[in-house]
Amino acid sequence: MGFLMSQPLKCLVKILTILIVPCSFACHKTVLNQFPQEQSWNWLMAGSSPQRNYFISTWTIEPPLQIVKTWKTSSAVTSTLLLTRNLLFLTTKDGKLEIYDLRSYKRLKRLTLQNGVEGTIAFYQDDLIVALRLGRKSLYRMDLLTGQILWKQELGTIESEPLIVENRIYVTSLYRGVFCVNADDGTIIWRKDLKTQLHSSPAVSGQAIIFGADNGCVYALDANSGEQNWKFPTAKAVLATPVISKNRIFVGSTDTYFYALSINSGELGWKFKTAGRILRGASVADKMVIFASNDGNVYCLDSDTGRKLWVFSTSTIIGTVPLILQKYVYFGALDHYLYGLDLGTGQLEFKIKLSGQVRTFPIADRHRLIVASEDNSLFILKSQKNN
């Protein structure tokens, strides 16, 4: 006969379960013992810079590449990887934060985000800013050495990547508009409600915050006040993140067009027609802008005129933003391949089949390219020529 618990004992077990089982950051007094002192190439937010341009001009990783390390993550990795001081940070679809040491190739931590909810991350100083996909208090700052939550702010559902400029955090909330938050204490500096859903992440140049909206418009707000500078209408929802280069904004729409706009006035410079919806951001190098459409093509256009320079065609959907490393372009696709193209010609230089669909945007330091696939795999690749 099995053991039957009395009702008071059952209540006690429930209370102990509530007190002991939840494993958010509050359970972990120390996340990192210390930050490594040596410096590495930094990816502190999505796109590497506030302009979101996914472009490194000073060095490259020459194809062909080979996989030198693979890990299994707790679930599929979200779109953004971060890197600082040879530490790799990522979040997963099941609400985990994972930290890897790229010197020893060891996983240091696997922790649960607040409420076990999927989130995205960015760095502010040596702390982590976390934006949650669900929950009321969906934005918070965490001390990575102690695990202490320094503040929380109620912004509602966030489907975008936080943008950090100096001590300000700019966030597009799915239902509640755009917020500017003080990164030091979490207070809301301003809020702009646009009465539409927002999936697009913001980019910044000077005093202008740029983002797309589900109502089909691209908006520019004053970074200090949140007042609207201008808006530009497209025919359908703008889900992609804008990219800023010099005085131009580059952004695609689900209306199948790719647009170049003046950052000062929102005036149309040019637009380019594709055969599919454009869901992700672009990358800009010198006078070239590169983006993918859901028609299976990667396009390279003259950023001044919109003239087509080259097209690389696949038989699949491109899952990531293209990453430009000086003279090569890397991107992942739903056919499980990671591709490497020549920036100048669009010629295929390299491709390697990974173990799942690729939707996590690749990043790199001077020696390694890092990417993940949706079968819970994380990969480190290096150039075969360097070996």
Secondary structure as GFF3:
##gff-version 3
##sequence-region A 1 387
A	DSSP	alpha_helix	7	20	.	.	.	ID=ss1
A	DSSP	three_ten_helix	25	27	.	.	.	ID=ss2
A	DSSP	beta_strand	55	56	.	.	.	ID=ss3
A	DSSP	beta_strand	65	72	.	.	.	ID=ss4
A	DSSP	beta_strand	77	84	.	.	.	ID=ss5
A	DSSP	beta_strand	87	92	.	.	.	ID=ss6
A	DSSP	beta_strand	96	101	.	.	.	ID=ss7
A	DSSP	beta_strand	106	112	.	.	.	ID=ss8
A	DSSP	three_ten_helix	114	116	.	.	.	ID=ss9
A	DSSP	beta_strand	119	124	.	.	.	ID=ss10
A	DSSP	beta_strand	127	132	.	.	.	ID=ss11
A	DSSP	beta_strand	139	143	.	.	.	ID=ss12
A	DSSP	beta_strand	149	153	.	.	.	ID=ss13
A	DSSP	beta_strand	163	165	.	.	.	ID=ss14
A	DSSP	beta_strand	168	173	.	.	.	ID=ss15
A	DSSP	beta_strand	177	182	.	.	.	ID=ss16
A	DSSP	beta_strand	188	192	.	.	.	ID=ss17
A	DSSP	beta_strand	203	205	.	.	.	ID=ss18
A	DSSP	beta_strand	208	212	.	.	.	ID=ss19
A	DSSP	beta_strand	217	222	.	.	.	ID=ss20
A	DSSP	beta_strand	228	233	.	.	.	ID=ss21
A	DSSP	beta_strand	243	245	.	.	.	ID=ss22
A	DSSP	beta_strand	248	252	.	.	.	ID=ss23
A	DSSP	beta_strand	257	262	.	.	.	ID=ss24
A	DSSP	beta_strand	268	273	.	.	.	ID=ss25
A	DSSP	beta_strand	283	285	.	.	.	ID=ss26
A	DSSP	beta_strand	288	292	.	.	.	ID=ss27
A	DSSP	beta_strand	297	302	.	.	.	ID=ss28
A	DSSP	beta_strand	308	313	.	.	.	ID=ss29
A	DSSP	beta_strand	323	325	.	.	.	ID=ss30
A	DSSP	beta_strand	328	332	.	.	.	ID=ss31
A	DSSP	beta_strand	337	342	.	.	.	ID=ss32
A	DSSP	beta_strand	348	353	.	.	.	ID=ss33
A	DSSP	beta_strand	363	364	.	.	.	ID=ss34
A	DSSP	beta_strand	369	373	.	.	.	ID=ss35
A	DSSP	beta_strand	377	383	.	.	.	ID=ss36
###
